[in-house]
């Protein structure tokens, strides 16, 4: 018996592919296994950017104190009122999953709201397409979408060289890495 199991049934992230469809925003209440807390000097302006640029919605708020934002299940952000925020974005970032057809639209929406806030989109060696956004609070946010890997292509060979067998290559279910 393995200590690990395939738990994709728990994840809102769909399998990668050209026809991957993003799940609907999740409005249910659950015990959050993880969340991001971001200080802001302007709750309303920050919430507007996160909604209009990044696709989050307001789950609830305590006026003047906190705004709880969510996108998909397990993508929770708490904007909290603060007297100041860092002048520059930190090197650290937080990443949120999306699907490929959302990457460009997120970049465009954020550029429309804050023209200099976006870096990318760009493809990574670990087979994702990412867009990095610096929010009004100077938080570094990355939206990342899995790209489809051609099992016979160079990317699959590069992944295998570091010990990762992509789906569709060899075993096909990646059980060794589950």
Residue frames relative to the residue before (quaternion, step in Angstrom):
aa qw qx qy qz dx dy dz
X 1.0000 0.0000 0.0000 0.0000 0.00 0.00 0.00
X 0.3802 -0.7366 0.5240 0.1956 3.54 -0.94 0.95
X 0.4797 -0.6457 0.5140 0.2978 3.56 -1.23 0.56
X 0.7265 0.3819 -0.2080 0.5320 3.57 1.27 -0.27
X 0.0470 -0.7833 0.6181 0.0469 3.54 -1.22 0.47
X 0.5722 -0.5729 0.4615 0.3626 3.50 -1.25 0.43
X 0.0449 -0.8364 0.5456 -0.0269 3.58 -0.46 1.20
X 0.2529 0.8003 -0.5139 0.1776 3.57 1.09 0.56
X 0.5611 0.5969 -0.4060 0.4052 3.61 1.15 -0.36
X 0.6344 0.5214 -0.3249 0.4691 3.61 1.24 -0.31
X 0.6757 0.5353 -0.2838 0.4199 3.57 1.13 -0.57
X 0.3958 -0.7023 0.5302 0.2627 3.58 -1.02 0.72
X 0.5507 0.6298 -0.3926 0.3820 3.60 1.25 -0.27
X 0.3333 -0.7555 0.5243 0.2081 3.61 -0.67 1.03
X 0.6139 -0.5197 0.4183 0.4220 3.60 -1.19 0.38
X 0.5441 -0.6309 0.4280 0.3502 3.61 -1.02 0.71
X 0.3416 0.7187 -0.5653 0.2171 3.51 -1.18 0.61
X 0.6396 -0.5552 0.3648 0.3868 3.55 -1.18 0.46
X 0.7282 0.3949 -0.2372 0.5074 3.60 1.17 -0.44
X 0.3214 0.7616 -0.5087 0.2406 3.61 1.24 0.27
X 0.1756 -0.7828 0.5930 0.0679 3.53 -0.91 0.97
X 0.4472 -0.6888 0.5051 0.2655 3.55 -0.88 0.98
X 0.4735 -0.6488 0.4998 0.3242 3.58 -1.02 0.69
X 0.5961 -0.5427 0.4447 0.3905 3.54 -1.27 0.36
X 0.6002 -0.5133 0.4371 0.4305 3.59 -1.18 0.38
X 0.3343 -0.7652 0.5238 0.1684 3.56 -0.97 0.89
X 0.1514 -0.8352 0.5276 0.0328 3.57 -0.53 1.21
X 0.4602 0.6957 -0.4402 0.3323 3.59 1.27 0.08
X 0.4111 -0.6743 0.5529 0.2657 3.54 -1.29 0.34
X 0.1080 0.7752 -0.6139 0.1025 3.59 -0.92 0.93
X 0.5572 -0.5343 0.4914 0.4033 3.54 -1.30 0.17
X 0.3394 -0.7783 0.4926 0.1908 3.59 -0.45 1.18
X 0.3518 -0.7529 0.5149 0.2105 3.61 -0.63 1.07
X 0.7676 -0.0630 0.0409 0.6365 3.58 1.23 -0.47
X 0.0713 0.7779 -0.6236 0.0301 3.55 -1.19 0.52
X 0.4094 -0.6845 0.5522 0.2428 3.52 -1.32 0.36
X 0.1511 -0.7570 0.6294 0.0892 3.57 -1.04 0.84
X 0.0336 -0.8144 0.5781 -0.0382 3.56 -0.68 1.12
X 0.3235 -0.7480 0.5444 0.1989 3.59 -0.69 1.05
X 0.0025 -0.7919 0.6103 -0.0224 3.56 -1.11 0.75
X 0.3956 -0.7039 0.5371 0.2442 3.54 -1.15 0.64
X 0.7684 0.2203 -0.1309 0.5864 3.60 1.27 -0.24
X 0.2712 -0.8078 0.5031 0.1443 3.58 0.06 1.31
X 0.6803 0.5043 -0.3085 0.4332 3.60 0.83 -0.95
X 0.6812 0.4787 -0.2979 0.4669 3.61 0.85 -0.93
X 0.6449 0.5128 -0.3226 0.4658 3.59 0.98 -0.81
X 0.6600 0.5013 -0.3133 0.4636 3.60 0.88 -0.93
X 0.6306 0.5335 -0.3342 0.4538 3.60 1.01 -0.76
X 0.6639 0.4927 -0.3109 0.4690 3.61 0.93 -0.85
X 0.6636 0.5033 -0.3100 0.4585 3.58 0.87 -0.93
X 0.6765 0.4686 -0.2959 0.4848 3.62 1.01 -0.71
X 0.7611 0.4146 -0.2187 0.4484 3.58 0.68 -1.09
X 0.7564 0.3796 -0.2102 0.4895 3.58 1.04 -0.70
X 0.8089 0.3068 -0.1264 0.4854 3.55 0.86 -0.98
X 0.5125 -0.7051 0.3852 0.3030 3.60 1.24 -0.02
X 0.4386 0.6692 -0.4811 0.3582 3.59 1.16 0.49
X 0.2099 -0.7404 0.6141 0.1751 3.57 -1.27 0.28
X 0.5177 -0.6357 0.4765 0.3174 3.53 -1.23 0.47
X 0.2815 -0.7625 0.5638 0.1462 3.56 -0.60 1.18
X 0.7367 -0.2544 0.1483 0.6087 3.57 1.05 -0.83
X 0.1291 -0.7796 0.6026 0.1115 3.55 -1.29 0.16
X 0.2234 -0.6710 0.6800 0.1933 3.49 -1.40 0.33
X 0.4401 -0.7502 0.4128 0.2704 3.59 -0.18 1.27
X 0.8410 0.1704 -0.1674 0.4855 3.50 -0.97 1.03
X 0.7284 0.4349 -0.2226 0.4804 3.60 1.26 -0.16
X 0.8021 -0.1455 0.1680 0.5543 3.58 0.60 -1.16
X 0.1061 -0.7299 0.6693 0.0897 3.53 -1.27 0.60
X 0.2049 -0.7648 0.6017 0.1047 3.57 -0.75 1.10
X 0.0939 -0.7982 0.5950 -0.0037 3.55 -0.64 1.24
X 0.0028 -0.7816 0.6238 0.0053 3.53 -1.19 0.58
X 0.2244 -0.7179 0.6432 0.1430 3.50 -1.34 0.47
X 0.7784 -0.0216 0.0638 0.6242 3.58 0.00 -1.28
X 0.6803 -0.4137 0.3711 0.4778 3.57 -1.31 0.00
X 0.8362 0.1764 -0.1796 0.4873 3.56 -1.06 0.89
X 0.6039 0.4740 -0.3875 0.5103 3.60 1.20 0.47
X 0.1760 0.8120 -0.5175 0.2048 3.53 0.39 1.35
X 0.0465 -0.7700 0.6363 -0.0072 3.53 -1.08 0.89
X 0.1541 -0.7494 0.6364 0.0984 3.53 -1.02 0.87
X 0.1740 -0.7353 0.6478 0.0973 3.55 -0.75 1.10
X 0.0568 -0.8157 0.5757 -0.0030 3.58 -0.66 1.08
X 0.5411 -0.6353 0.4547 0.3112 3.53 -1.05 0.85
X 0.0429 0.7877 -0.6109 0.0672 3.56 -0.96 0.96
X 0.5364 -0.6328 0.4520 0.3279 3.56 -1.20 0.48
X 0.7963 0.0142 -0.0083 0.6047 3.58 1.18 -0.47
X 0.1997 -0.7375 0.6281 0.1472 3.54 -1.35 0.31
X 0.6451 -0.5140 0.3674 0.4296 3.62 -1.14 0.39
X 0.5179 -0.6509 0.4620 0.3076 3.56 -1.10 0.70
X 0.7783 0.1979 -0.1016 0.5872 3.57 1.18 -0.58
X 0.5554 -0.5867 0.4673 0.3591 3.54 -1.22 0.49
X 0.4585 -0.6741 0.4976 0.2963 3.61 -0.99 0.75
X 0.6231 -0.5194 0.4163 0.4107 3.57 -1.27 0.23
X 0.6216 0.5503 -0.3364 0.4445 3.57 1.10 -0.69
X 0.0876 -0.7827 0.6140 0.0521 3.55 -1.14 0.64
X 0.2476 -0.6972 0.6344 0.2239 3.52 -1.36 0.12
X 0.2174 -0.7963 0.5572 0.0905 3.56 -0.95 0.93
X 0.1398 -0.7597 0.6314 0.0679 3.52 -1.16 0.77
X 0.4432 -0.6859 0.5111 0.2682 3.57 -0.96 0.90
X 0.0423 0.7437 -0.6671 0.0083 3.50 -1.27 0.60
X 0.4761 -0.6227 0.5024 0.3650 3.59 -1.22 -0.19
X 0.7192 -0.4964 0.2761 0.4002 3.55 -1.19 0.61
X 0.7130 0.4617 -0.2942 0.4381 3.60 0.82 -0.84
X 0.6110 0.5377 -0.3643 0.4526 3.62 1.25 0.06
X 0.5349 0.6690 -0.4081 0.3159 3.61 1.09 -0.59
X 0.7135 0.4465 -0.2735 0.4655 3.60 0.72 -1.00
X 0.6689 0.4985 -0.3210 0.4483 3.61 0.93 -0.78
X 0.6036 0.5229 -0.3565 0.4849 3.62 1.09 -0.60
X 0.6473 0.5136 -0.3205 0.4632 3.59 0.90 -0.90
X 0.6775 0.4932 -0.2943 0.4595 3.60 0.87 -0.92
X 0.6633 0.5059 -0.3127 0.4543 3.60 0.90 -0.89
X 0.6727 0.4827 -0.3013 0.4729 3.59 0.95 -0.84
X 0.6353 0.5161 -0.3337 0.4676 3.60 1.00 -0.75
X 0.6310 0.5306 -0.3389 0.4533 3.60 1.03 -0.70
X 0.7073 0.4451 -0.2556 0.4861 3.60 1.05 -0.74
X 0.7805 0.0047 0.0472 0.6234 3.59 1.03 -0.87
X 0.3393 -0.8148 0.4269 0.1967 3.61 0.09 1.28
X 0.7673 0.3613 -0.2098 0.4865 3.62 0.95 -0.73
X 0.4788 0.7202 -0.4017 0.3012 3.59 1.24 0.27
X 0.7266 0.4716 -0.2160 0.4506 3.61 1.20 -0.40
X 0.0620 -0.7419 0.6664 0.0397 3.52 -1.14 0.83
X 0.7376 0.3308 -0.2748 0.5205 3.57 -0.60 1.12
X 0.4774 0.0894 -0.7988 -0.3551 1.47 -2.39 -0.81
X 0.0576 -0.7757 0.6278 0.0292 3.51 -1.33 0.50
X 0.4318 -0.6756 0.5358 0.2647 3.54 -1.23 0.57
X 0.2812 -0.7658 0.5608 0.1414 3.56 -1.05 0.82
X 0.6042 -0.5565 0.4191 0.3868 3.60 -1.24 0.33
X 0.6812 0.4600 -0.2936 0.4879 3.63 1.18 -0.37
X 0.5825 -0.6790 0.3073 0.3243 3.53 1.24 0.81
X 0.5236 0.5530 -0.4850 0.4299 3.53 0.81 1.03
X 0.2834 -0.6748 0.6395 0.2351 3.52 -1.37 0.20
X 0.0762 -0.8357 0.5428 -0.0334 3.55 -0.58 1.22
X 0.0691 -0.7302 0.6736 0.0908 3.51 -1.32 0.48
X 0.2154 -0.7791 0.5810 0.0952 3.55 -0.87 1.03
X 0.0779 -0.7963 0.5998 -0.0038 3.56 -0.90 1.00
X 0.2164 -0.7211 0.6413 0.1481 3.54 -1.07 0.82
X 0.3039 -0.7873 0.5165 0.1450 3.57 -0.54 1.22
X 0.7027 -0.4527 0.3221 0.4445 3.61 -1.24 0.16
X 0.6726 0.4783 -0.2895 0.4847 3.60 1.17 -0.51
X 0.4567 -0.6917 0.4174 0.3725 3.58 1.36 0.02
X 0.3566 0.6775 -0.5427 0.3455 3.54 0.97 0.89
X 0.3242 -0.7260 0.5756 0.1912 3.58 -1.06 0.80
X 0.0195 -0.8134 0.5772 -0.0694 3.56 -0.39 1.33
X 0.1111 -0.7826 0.6107 0.0476 3.57 -0.92 0.94
X 0.1554 -0.7303 0.6560 0.1101 3.54 -0.98 0.90
X 0.0646 -0.8275 0.5553 -0.0513 3.52 -0.71 1.17
X 0.0611 -0.7913 0.6084 0.0013 3.56 -0.94 0.95
X 0.4695 -0.6694 0.5008 0.2840 3.55 -0.97 0.89
X 0.2580 -0.7315 0.6094 0.1641 3.53 -1.08 0.81
X 0.5253 -0.6062 0.4901 0.3412 3.55 -1.19 0.53
X 0.2311 -0.7688 0.5851 0.1151 3.55 -0.95 0.93
X 0.3709 -0.6952 0.5719 0.2282 3.55 -0.88 0.99
X 0.4303 -0.7366 0.4526 0.2599 3.62 -0.48 1.15
X 0.7148 0.4108 -0.2521 0.5067 3.62 1.16 -0.50
X 0.5756 0.6451 -0.3519 0.3586 3.59 1.29 -0.13
X 0.7192 -0.4561 0.3280 0.4088 3.51 -1.39 0.16
X 0.6176 0.5504 -0.3604 0.4310 3.61 0.98 -0.72
X 0.6453 0.5051 -0.3220 0.4741 3.59 0.96 -0.82
X 0.6465 0.5092 -0.3169 0.4716 3.59 0.99 -0.79
X 0.6443 0.5172 -0.3210 0.4630 3.59 0.99 -0.82
X 0.6536 0.5006 -0.3123 0.4740 3.59 0.97 -0.81
X 0.6473 0.5170 -0.3198 0.4599 3.58 0.95 -0.85
X 0.6208 0.5651 -0.3385 0.4252 3.58 1.07 -0.73
X 0.7310 0.3606 -0.2333 0.5303 3.61 1.15 -0.47
X 0.6677 -0.5627 0.2787 0.3998 3.56 1.25 0.41
X 0.5993 0.5358 -0.3731 0.4632 3.59 1.22 0.29
X 0.1729 -0.7766 0.5994 0.0876 3.54 -0.71 1.09
X 0.3317 -0.7667 0.5113 0.2017 3.59 -0.37 1.19
X 0.6126 -0.5238 0.4201 0.4170 3.60 -1.17 0.45
X 0.7640 0.3399 -0.2673 0.4789 3.55 -1.01 0.81
X 0.6780 0.4055 -0.2806 0.5451 3.60 1.30 -0.05
X 0.8387 0.0830 -0.0682 0.5338 3.57 -0.85 0.88
X 0.8492 0.0609 -0.0069 0.5244 3.58 -0.65 -1.18
X 0.3372 -0.7823 0.4657 0.2398 3.56 1.07 -0.75
X 0.7694 0.3305 -0.2105 0.5044 3.61 1.07 -0.45
X 0.3934 -0.7589 0.4479 0.2620 3.58 1.31 0.07
X 0.2118 0.8364 -0.4898 0.1249 3.62 1.20 0.48
X 0.6007 0.5765 -0.3704 0.4119 3.60 1.05 -0.64
X 0.7534 0.3700 -0.1910 0.5090 3.60 1.12 -0.65
X 0.4750 0.6875 -0.4434 0.3241 3.61 1.21 0.00
